[in-house]
């Protein structure tokens, strides 16, 4: 018994909307923005795997694995950036990082 593609797309849409809401609502906090972006990327991966299962090809699953590698490197770089910025300004609020303006 397989899950219909429509249900997978509904779940992916809900996940993407939750990630977008997290990114928009918590724009002041860098860590919450990164979590929202990760949730959106997970929704995209779910869509790729669901489409891959629907049409019987492994292309979506392979692309999903490459996307996982990309997100893991993005998380490690973003965490290093957050640690650096926290040490520099003692804060993770995006409003404090306006030194490049002007």
QUIFEN-V502994 format. One line per field, one symbol per residue. phi: phi as a letter, one per 40 degrees, with the letter a starting at -180 (. if undefined). psi: psi as a letter, one per 30 degrees, with the letter a starting at -180 (. if undefined). burial: + if it has 16 or more other C-alpha atoms within 10 Angstrom, else -. A space follows every 50 residues. Layout:
BEGIN
phi = ???
psi = ???
burial = ???
END
This chain:
BEGIN
phi = .bcccdcccccccccccccccccccbccbccccccccccccccccccccc cccccgbcccccccccccccccccccccccccccccccbfabccccbbcc cg
psi = klkkeeeeeeeeeeeeeeeeeeeeehffkeeeeeeeeeeeeeeeeeeeee eeeegglgeeeeeeeeeeeeeeeeeeeeeeeeeeeeeefhlgkfffigff k.
burial = ----+--++--++-++++++-++--++--+++++++++++++++++++++ +++------++--+--+---+----------+--+-----+++------- --
END
